[in-house]
Structure formats: structure tokens, C-alpha cells
Amino acid sequence: MLSLIANFRTQSDFAEAVDKPASYISQIKKGVKKNGESVSMGSEFARDVEKALGLQRGWMDSLDHKSSDAPAAASDPIVDHIAVGVKSAYPLVPIKYLDIKASCGNGYVNEDYPAVHTQLFTVEFLRDNNLPIDGVGLLLMHACSHSMGYTIPHGTLMLVNTNEREFDNFTNDKIYVFNADGEMMCKRAIKNLNGTVILKSDNMDKETYPDQVITRDTFGQFNLFGRVRYTFIKL
């Protein structure tokens, strides 16, 4: 919990973000209540914090994140710093830049972009966009082809949340990345009342980019990779 509090300007700001009394946060840190009784962070408290901050369920129970919270050093050649969001007083969050191009067309196997590096984001940017402030599950990748029309032009850099990848958790009219037969592609998901989901392109050329209907049974063939949460489009 201390590593999370460090991402806020004050402990009170952290308490407000997780909707818990600041005094109770202090008691948990000290391990004792005002009356002298012992107190610790229980499972219910941990789940509430994870939900409030957009963390993966069980993140608070893991000791692994303590060593992975710190971003790579500025001198590390694989790190590419980018200015996203406001000037931050918090540690920057490393997000992996995948060695693949996610395709917005009929699928694309990346061979032209083999490099892997890391870009750093501010906590403020991630929080403002309702993304995990620890960066867990977030990936950067490129879009390819003209399937999404002007919405996501060819070559657009996308921030994808791989935590959103279940059939039952589809958000209507949002864009997702799929892996179909080893190829990545982007499609907009439209939920129907009968439980099916239409995967469609924003490009109006339906002969080239036809819509596809999936059911719960056929969902596994597409291997949902994650939801596109942010795009960096050059004008």
C-alpha cells in the first residue's frame, strides 16, 4: 500500500481516491488502532482499493509489484521518455511498446517493427483515462491498414488495456484488438439484444472490410487481446 500512497501528493489524497477515511489509512500503516488493538489490511479493504484505482484483482496481495513499481532508469537505452499528461510529482509508469503492429484491417503479421522498448507515462494521465495507475496490463502497439477509416488511421499508435478481454465485459461501441489466426486486427464491437456481437470497421467499404458476427461459442476463435483506450493521432 505504501507504494500506492507514494503516487499521491498526500495521504489524504490517497484516502479520498479510494473512498476510505484518512484516519483508517493511518491506522493500517501503523498496524494499531487508537484503542491499542491490532489492525491490518483485510481482503475486503484490498479489493476496494484495487477497484477504486483500476488495479488487477489480487494486486494488493502480490509482493512482486514492489520490485516492479520503479520505472527503468533514464540512462537505460531501451527506455524512451514521452511527455503525456501534466508535469508529475509521482514516479513515471513504464508501459511496454510491443514488437507487433496491431492491424485494423484483415490482419497483419509484423515483420517491419521488431524493436521492443518502453515508454513512460504519468500517473495523472493514466488516472484521468480510468487506466491502471501501475501500468499492469497496458501495452502500446501500432494500427495497420484502413479498416477503421479516419477513426484510427494507418500507423496510429494505440494504448491497449489487455485487462478488458472477456466476452461478457464487452463495452458497446468501443474498439478492441483481436488476434485471429495469429494476426492482429482492430474492430468496433456492437452488442445485439440477442447476445451476439458485431465486429465492424468504421470504413464504409464493406466489400473490402465486411462486418463479422460472433457469438459466445465462436468468440474463442478471435482471441480478444484488449480494448483500445487511447490513440495518438498525428494531424
Secondary structure, DSSP 8 states (H G I E B T S, - for coil): -HHHHTTSSSHHHHHHHTT--HHHHHHHHHTB-TTS-B----HHHHHHHHHHHT--TTGGG-SHHHHHSS---TT-TTEEE---SS--SS--EEEEEEEEEEESSS-B---S----EEEEE-HHHHHHTT--TT-TTEEEEEEESSTTTTTS-TT-EEEEETT---GGG--TTEEEEEEETTEEEEEEEEE-TTS-EEEE-SSS-TTTS--EEE-TTTGGGT-EEEEEEEEE---
